[in-house]
Amino acid sequence: MGLSLEYYWSLNPKQYAKHCKIYLKKEEQDVKVVDRLNHILGQYVGIAVNNGKEYPQKPYLDREETKQVEPQTVEDMEKIARLNTLCLGGVINDDRGNTSTNNG
């Protein structure tokens, strides 16, 4: 699981169970990625063997996605900065002298 021996022996059973659960999730995701890549490889082989003229010039995963991103406004940047400050435990004083904290 990638834990050092000192850390491993300092864990209680509940913490160890959490590490095991996360490790198994990570392993499952890795297997899914390998399976997807193997499937794509099978498609390449199938195209190459059965109809070589239709073999793609570029890899399937090399497609460029056209994603429209709208410019960020000053208000958006201020909201994000306030949220980051509160999440990191900072305090915000507004123009009216009010104070905002993240106590929840």
N, C-alpha and C positions, 0 to 999 in steps of 0.2 A: 504493500500500500504506500510505500515511500515514507514511512514514519521512522524517525530516529529511535534507537533503543531507549534512550533516556525518556523521550516523550511518550513512547509506547507504554513504558512501565509506570508513568505518572497518570495515565488515563484511568477514569473509573469506567465501569461497564456501560453506562449510558453514553459517555463520550465515545467509547470504542465502537458502539453500535452505530453512532452517527457517522464515524469515519468509514465503517464498512459499507453503509448504505450509499454514501457519496462515491466511494470507490467503485461499487458495483454499477452505479449510474454512469460513471465515466467510462467504464469498460464497455457497457452496453452501447453508449454513443460511439465509441471507437469501432465496435463491431459493425454498427450500422453504416459508418463512413466507408469501411472496407467493403461491405456488401454493395453499396452504391457504386463504388469505383469498379468493382468486379463486374457489375451489371453493365456499366458503360463500356468496359473492355470487351465484354461479350458482344455488345452491339457493334463495336468497331470491327471485331473479327468476323461477325456475320455479314456486315456490309462488304468487307474486303474480300471474303470468300465468294459470296453469292453475286455481288454486283459491284465490282471494283470501281466502275466509273462514277458511282454515287458516293464514293468515300469522301468525307468532309475535308475541306481544305484547312480548316481550323478546328481545334478541339471543341467539343460541345461546351465545356466549362469556360471557354475563352470568349464566350459571347459578352458583348458590352451591353449593359443595361442602361437604358436612357431614363434617368430618374430626374424629374423636375424638382429642383430645390428652390424654394422661394427665399428671397433675401431676408435676413433677420433684422427686425426693427430694434430700435433703442429700447422700447418697452419690453420686448421679448428678452433681450440681454439682461435688463434689470431684473425681470422675474427670475431668470435662471440664477443670477448672482445672489439674489435674496434667498432662493431655495437652497443653494449650495452653502451659504453662510449659516442658515438655520440647521441644515443637516449636519454640519461640522461643529455645531454647538456654539456658534457665534451669536451675537446680540445685534439687532438692527434698531437704530433710533430713527424714526421718521421725522418729517418736517414739523409735526405738531407736538413733538416731545414724547410721543408714545414709544414704548419699547416692546419689541417682539422677540420671543425666545422659543425654542423647540423643547418644551417640557413633556410633550406627549409621546 
